[in-house]
C-alpha cells in the first residue's frame, strides 16, 4: 500500500497448471516494478509459512508482548536506559568480585580471568536463558563489544579465549564428557542466583570506562582500524 496515494500494488499472475495455491502456484508475474516483492508462496518460504501459522495460533497477548520487545531505540550507541543494570550488575559481580569469580570458574572447571568469565556468563545466558531474559539485547554487547566500537572495541584476546573454552567443551561433549558443557548451564544459574539474592546494580558509566581503559591490553579493535590513515603531510598542489 502506497501511503501517499492510497493505492495498493497489484500484479497479474498466470498459472495454467496450478496444483497448490500455497507453493509456487504461478509461472509468471506481470506488473510495474516498485521494489522487492515478499513472495510467501515460494517453495523456500515454507519455514515462514509455518512460523506465521504458529503466530496465528498464539494468544494475541503473547504475540503483542513479543512484538513490543522488538522495538529498538533509534540511536545506535549503547546507553544505560537500554540495559537492565541489575542483570548486568550480576554478571560484572560474578566476573570481578574475587570470591564469586573463583566459584564461577569452578562451575566451568576452567581457570578463567575476569574478562573471559564476563563474556562466557553472557554467552551462557544466550544459550540457556528464557525468552523473557532478552528484553534488553544491548546488554549482551558487553560480552565481546562491537566491531564499530559501540559500546567498546572488540577485545580480540577475550574473543579468542571464549571461542577456545566453547570449542573444548564441545569437543569433550562429543566423546561423552559433558562436564564443561554442563558448566555453562551452572554458570547461568549461578549468575541468576547472584542477581536475585545479592541484587548488585551496575554503574554503567564506570563499566564502560573500564572496558575502554583495558581495551588496548585485550587487543581491542574496530573495523575502522583497518582503514588506511590519511597522511597529515600537505600536498604541494592543494
N, C-alpha and C positions, 0 to 999 in steps of 0.2 A: 504494500500500500504506500503510495506516494503521499506523504502528509501534507505537502504543499498544494497539490492539485486535487487530492481526494480520490484519485483513480488507482485502481488495483492493476498490477502487472498481470497480463494474460498471455497464455501461449496456446497454440493449437497443436495437438499431438495426434499422430497417425498410428494405428495399430490394427492390422488386418487379421492377425493371428493371436490375439490376446488370450492368455491362459490364466494369468493371475494378476489382478489389479494392484497387488502389493509388491510384486517383484518384476521389475523391468517390463511393464505392460506395453510400452511404446517402442516403435522403431525409429521415430524421428520427432523432433520438436521444432516448431517454427515460431519465431517472434522477434521483436526488436531487442537486440542485446542491451541489457541495462545492468550489467554486473554479474556476479556469481549467482548461481541457482542452487538452492538446497534441494537435492534430489533424494527424498526419503524412500523412493521405491527402487533405488539402485540396489543391486544384489549385495554390494558391500555395506549397505546401510542396515543390515539385519540387526546388528547389536543396538543401533539407535532405535529401531522399531521396538525391540524388546524392552529397552530402557523406558521408552515412552509409555508402554503398556504397564510397566511396574509403577510408574509415577501415577498413572490414572487410577490404579487400584489402591494407592496410599490414601490415608485420610488427608483432606485438604490442609488441616492444621499442621500436619507433619511436613507437607510439601512447602508451605509458606514459611515455616520456621527454617527449613533448609535453605530456601531461596534468600532469606534475609542474611544468612551467613555469607552469601556470595557477594554481597555489596561491599566493595572495597573503597577506601578513601581515594580521592583524586590525586593526592600528592604521592610522589614516588619514594621519597626518603622515609625511613622508619622513625616514628615518633613515639613518645611514651604513651599517648592515648591509644595507639594501635596495638599495644601489648598488654596482656594480663600480667601485671607486675608481681602478683603473688605467685603465679606459676613460674615465671622467670626467676623470681627470688629463690624458689625451692631448688631449681637447677643450679643456680650460682652458689647457693649454700652448700649443696652436696659436692660441688666441684672444688670450692675454695676453703671451706672450714675443715681443718685437719682431721678431726675425728670422723666426720661424715664422709670425707673423701676416702679415708683408709677403709672404712666399712663398705663404701660403694665399690671401690676397686676389688675388694674381697668377693663381692657378689658376682663380679665378672671374671674372677680368677685371673686378673691382669694387674700388672704393676703400672698403673696409669698416672700420668701427670694431670694436673687440674684442668688444663685447656682441652686435652683429649677427652677427659671424662665429661666435661661440659657438652662437647659435641655428641658423644655417644649417648648421653642421657636424653638429649633431644631426638636423636635418631631412634632410640628405644621407644620413645613416646609415639613417634610416627608409626612404628611397626605395631605396637601393642595398645595404643591409646584408643579410647572410644571416640566416635564422631563428635560428641559434644566437646571434646578437648581441642577441636580445631577451629574454634570460633575466632582465634587471633593468630592466623597463619604467619603474621610478621614475626612472631616470637621465634619461629624456627630458623629465621635468618641468623640468629645468634649461634647456630651450630657451626656454620662454615662461611659466614659473611656473604658478600655479593660481588660478582665479577665487575660491577660498575662502582664498587667502593661503598655501597649502602648495605647495611649500616656501617660496615668497615671492610677493608680489603680481605680477600680470601686468604686465610692462613695456610699456605701450601703444606707446611710441615705437619700441622694438625690434621689437615685433609688426608694426607698420605697415611698417617698413623691410624686414623679412623678406618680407612679402607683396609689397612693391614689387619686390624682387630676383627673386622667383619669377615674378611677373607679366611682368616684362620678358624673362626667359629664355624663357618660354612663347610670348610674342608674337613674339620673334625666331625661335624654332624653327618657327613657322607659315609663315614666309617663307623657310625653308631655312637660316637662320643658327643652328646648334646649339652654337656655342662656349660660350655661357653655360650652356646646359642640360647640356652635357658637363662643365662645370666642377664641377657637384655630384658627379659620379662621381669626378673627380680629387680633389676636396676630401675625399671619404670615404676614398679610397685613401691620401691623404697623412696623415690623422689616424691611420689604422690602422698606417701605417709608423712614425709617431712613437711609437705605443703599443708596438710590438714592439721598436723599436731604442733608444728613449730610456728607456722604462719609467717615465714620471712617475706619481706617485700623488697623487691629490687630497687635500688637507686639507679634509674635509667641513665641519667647523665653520667654518673660515675662509672657504670658498666661500659658505656660507650667510650668514655675517655680511656678506660683501662684497655679495652680492645685495641684502640688506635695507638696506644702507647707501646703495647707489646707486639704490634703488627710487624715491625722490621725483623725482630728476632724469630718470628714464626714464618718468615718468608712471605709476608703479606703482599699480594699482587692484585692488580685490576687489569682490565682489558686495555686501559689507557697506557699502561707501562710498556706495551709492545709497539706503540706508535713512535715513529721517528721524531725526535725532538728537533724543533726548528732552531737553526743557528741564530745566535744573537748578533753575529757579525753583519753589519750593514753592507749592502751591495753598493758598488761604485755607481751603478746605474739607477738606483732608487731615488 
